[in-house]
Every structure is written in C-alpha cells, then in structure tokens.
Amino acid sequence: MSDPNNPNITERSTPQWSLYQRENFWKPNTGEVPLFNTEPGKLEELAKEKLTQGGWFYASSNAGLSHTHLANRQAFFRHKIIPRQLVDTNLRDTSTTIFGHKVSAPFGFAPIGINKIYHPLGELPVATVAKELNLPYCLSTAGSTAIEKVAQANGEGPRFYQLYMPHDDELTVSLLRRAFKNGFDVCMLTTDTWQLGWRHDDISAGNYAFYRGIGADIGLTDPVFRKRLEAMGIDPEKDPQQAGAAWIDSVWHGRAWSWEKMPWLMKTWKEISGGRPFLLKGIQSVEDAKKAVEIGCDGIVVSNHAGRQVDGAIASLDALENIVAAVGDQIYITYDSGIRGAADIAKALALGAKFVFVGRLWVWGLSIMGETGVRHVMKSLLADFDILMCVGGFQNVEQIDRSILGTSYRFR
C-alpha cells in the first residue's frame, strides 16, 4: 500500500507510481472495480476473448513448437532476486536516461506492427500513452498508421523508429527522412526478420493482414512507394490487397541484407539525423555483438523476437549474459523478449542491459480496452517496478546490478 499523504512523495524525483496500487484497492469504496487483471496469463486470456481469430493468432503465435518462447521464460525463472533489507528507499528514483532522453523508468514500448488488427485506432493509442507516461515509444516499419500521425499522437514524447529495410535504397532513405523529420531520433534496424518464421497457427488460417489489405499505411503514405505502385499499375484504393502485398513484399519475404550494407545504412541515417544513434535489433551471438562494435553501432537490442523467428534458439536472457560479458563496456546494450513483469525487467538490468523493451503486455491491453487498456497495463507495470524497488531495497536503477541475483536450486 502507498499512503498518499506520505511526505516523501513530494521529495521524490520521480512519481510515486505505486499509488496506482492504492487507487485500485480503493475503487470498491466508490462503486468502481479495477479495469481488468494484469497477471500475464489472465491478461492474455482476456485478450483472446476480445480479438478476432486472426488478431489472436498473429499476436500469440511463435516460431515452430514455441521452444524459444519457452526458453525465454525459463531463463528468467532460473535467476532469482536477492532483496536487501532496512534500506531507505523512500526517495527511490525509477528514472533513467536513454540516448539523451530522461525517461520515467528503464523500460519502454517495443516496436510491434499492424496494431490495427488489435484495435481500430492502431498505433495512436499506444503512442499517446507512451507520451503521457514519458516512456520511449518505438514505431515499427510494419506499423498500420502513418509516421506523421503517430508522431502527432506522441507529441513531445521520446520516440524511436524501427526499420525493416527495403531492397530499394530510395525508399529506405524516404522512410528514414520521414521518421527523423517527425521526431523519431533513434533508428534500430531489425536483423532477424527478412522473412516471417514458420508460425503454425497463422499459416493454418492463411492469416496475414497485409495480404488482406490491412496494415500498409506507412508504405501507402510514402511518396517513393506511391511511385512504385504507380509503376506497377496498382491503385491502392481499388486493389488494397495487391498494394498491401507490394508493400510488405518490399521489406520482408526472403531477401536478406548482410554486414556489407551496414556502413551505407549507418552513414545515411547519421547524415539525415545529424549523428543520432543507430542500433541493430535481434543480436543473439557474441560474434555478432563484436561485429556491431567493430562497425561502430551505437547500440544493440539483444532479442530473439520473443521466440517468433527461430525455434529452438537461445533464450534472449542467456544471450544477454554472454554478450555483456564480451562487449558490455564497449556498446549500449538493450534487451527485448519474454518480459512479463517488473521482476523480469530487474533481472535483465541486473545482467547488464541498460534498457528493456516490453511488447506483448501492452498489445494485450490494447486488444482489451484500447488506449485505456494500454494505460492500465503500463501504469500497472510502473507501479510493479516502483514497488519492487521499494521492497527489494533499490534506491535507484544503477543499484540493480549482477550482485542482486542468485540462481534457483538445481537437483543433482
């Protein structure tokens, strides 16, 4: 419980996010009930009830037998937090700084595409809540709302652009220019999705929104891509399915990029943005992390795409530990995949991540109740993190390091 009259609240440098717990406890006294249960399993069940079959399949499906997805969760279970007692956490500070942006907490919104299959307003409610809570928002190239409209919804919030790189340099440049012009001042290239992983549920239902004419808004509002459609004789108003297919086929579907193209991409982004950061997303091997350092990347996102691309792959958390040991002092390392609560965020930070991206949790919230649902999920996560720092004995984010972790008992 968090006392709203606690005098320390006014002295803290960050909000008393834990008051959201009290707010929900108090609601029955005023004839209200909390919006919905944010326990991840129950959150997922409720989202399944709300979504169409296609929306549910796309949000929940993993590669193959979901073994990588399972490995992500098992890796978190193996690591245990060791709380410290009698630490004065009354003035604890949940904030951190990422690429010059001071933000509310060391986590933000991971890039997730085609939000319109989860809610009619697509990315707009998510970007709005991100601004409100001062958490970084990442827009996917596979987003279903124009870059300009998302920027407007996000206002003065910190925002990054996740690039799926077309095999069309003019189009790539156009996307990056639009992104930076509209305030997306960090670029992260996703490296693990030249083609979708084999996802049984999606394939069994022929479930692909882009081929149904849904989700190509970023392409359809791009002047270069509009020229490409004209050259192909495709009218997006008359044939949205062909237009959607042309868009997504230009950025995914089996044509991989290699390290040789990275100097051009980095140079192009730096020229457009005036030197703002460039990250590679999807790094899982130490060798690739070292290569990212070698070519001059500003950062990496250690991620296995939440288990959606390669089945039977290393858990992201295990990859993080290996990569931090090898290059942790040479490059800014962030983390993505399998986050389900504040304890997971703390474990990733303890193993060396400087920042953590959260995905499916807010997707479930968006699916259940739109902007209100996203806000409830992310305010709950902020409260969860604030409370963890309070009762775990952490005065600031910097104190969450390797020393706070033990490992679970292993039978011999």
Disulfide bonds with the S-S distance in Angstrom:
none
